[in-house]
Amino acid sequence: MILIIGVSRLPKVERIAEEQAGSWNHTPETISQSGSACYFFASTFSTWDRNKAQPTGCHSFWLRIINFDPRTVGANAVSWFWGLMTIGCLLGITSAEIV
């Protein structure tokens, strides 16, 4: 990919003043004043925590409530779900292109 980008001819881009980046001197103050960095890290941690807790909950659900082995029946159900989800998405994209 680097080779392709290196040999391809790209047009020169002229940026106006609004599109140019500012100096690095005011960046820490801007981030701390808006609080967006704190929200970003909190949401990242929450998403990571949720993704780690969900398989544990599914495992206990399959084992205690339904009385199925999560390593065999549960894994088979999850694989069928994602396989059919992939096929459904491909069919949806194809039908959207046709219409």
C-alpha positions as CSV (number, residue, x, y, z in Angstrom):
1,M,0.0,0.0,0.0
2,I,2.8,2.4,0.8
3,L,4.3,1.6,-2.6
4,I,1.0,2.3,-4.4
5,I,0.6,5.6,-2.5
6,G,4.2,6.5,-3.3
7,V,3.9,6.1,-7.0
8,S,0.5,7.5,-7.5
9,R,0.1,11.2,-8.3
10,L,-2.1,13.0,-5.9
11,P,-3.3,16.6,-6.4
12,K,-1.8,19.4,-4.2
13,V,-4.2,20.5,-1.6
14,E,-4.4,24.1,-0.6
15,R,-5.7,24.7,2.9
16,I,-7.5,27.8,4.0
17,A,-6.8,29.3,7.4
18,E,-9.8,27.5,9.0
19,E,-8.6,24.1,8.0
20,Q,-5.1,24.5,9.4
21,A,-4.2,23.1,12.8
22,G,-3.3,25.5,15.6
23,S,-0.3,25.5,17.8
24,W,0.4,22.8,20.4
25,N,0.8,25.4,23.1
26,H,-3.0,25.7,23.9
27,T,-3.9,22.0,23.3
28,P,-3.8,20.8,27.0
29,E,-5.9,23.7,28.2
30,T,-8.5,23.1,25.4
31,I,-8.8,19.4,26.3
32,S,-9.1,20.0,30.0
33,Q,-11.6,22.8,29.6
34,S,-14.0,20.9,27.4
35,G,-13.8,17.6,29.3
36,S,-14.1,15.6,26.1
37,A,-10.9,13.6,26.9
38,C,-12.4,12.5,30.3
39,Y,-15.6,11.5,28.6
40,F,-13.7,9.6,25.9
41,F,-11.7,7.6,28.4
42,A,-14.7,6.9,30.5
43,S,-16.7,5.7,27.5
44,T,-13.8,3.5,26.3
45,F,-13.4,1.9,29.8
46,S,-17.2,1.4,30.0
47,T,-17.3,-0.3,26.6
48,W,-14.3,-2.5,27.4
49,D,-15.9,-3.4,30.8
50,R,-19.2,-4.2,29.1
51,N,-17.5,-6.4,26.5
52,K,-15.7,-8.3,29.2
53,A,-18.8,-8.8,31.4
54,Q,-21.1,-9.9,28.7
55,P,-19.5,-13.3,27.9
56,T,-19.5,-14.1,31.6
57,G,-23.2,-13.4,31.9
58,C,-23.9,-15.4,28.7
59,H,-21.9,-18.4,30.1
60,S,-23.8,-18.5,33.3
61,F,-27.1,-18.0,31.5
62,W,-26.5,-21.0,29.2
63,L,-25.3,-23.1,32.1
64,R,-27.8,-22.3,34.9
65,I,-31.0,-21.2,33.2
66,I,-31.1,-23.3,30.0
67,N,-28.9,-26.2,31.2
68,F,-26.8,-26.3,28.1
69,D,-23.1,-26.6,27.9
70,P,-21.9,-23.1,26.8
71,R,-18.8,-24.5,25.2
72,T,-20.6,-26.7,22.7
73,V,-24.3,-25.7,22.3
74,G,-23.7,-22.0,23.2
75,A,-20.7,-21.7,20.9
76,N,-22.8,-23.3,18.1
77,A,-25.7,-20.9,18.6
78,V,-23.3,-17.9,18.6
79,S,-21.6,-19.1,15.4
80,W,-25.0,-19.6,13.7
81,F,-26.1,-16.1,14.9
82,W,-23.0,-14.4,13.4
83,G,-23.1,-16.5,10.2
84,L,-26.8,-15.7,9.6
85,M,-26.1,-12.0,10.6
86,T,-23.4,-11.8,7.9
87,I,-25.6,-13.4,5.3
88,G,-28.5,-11.0,6.2
89,C,-26.2,-8.0,6.0
90,L,-24.9,-9.0,2.6
91,L,-28.4,-9.6,1.3
92,G,-29.5,-6.2,2.7
93,I,-26.6,-4.4,1.0
94,T,-27.2,-6.2,-2.3
95,S,-30.9,-5.4,-2.2
96,A,-30.2,-1.8,-1.3
97,E,-27.9,-1.5,-4.3
98,I,-30.5,-3.0,-6.6
99,V,-33.3,-0.7,-5.4
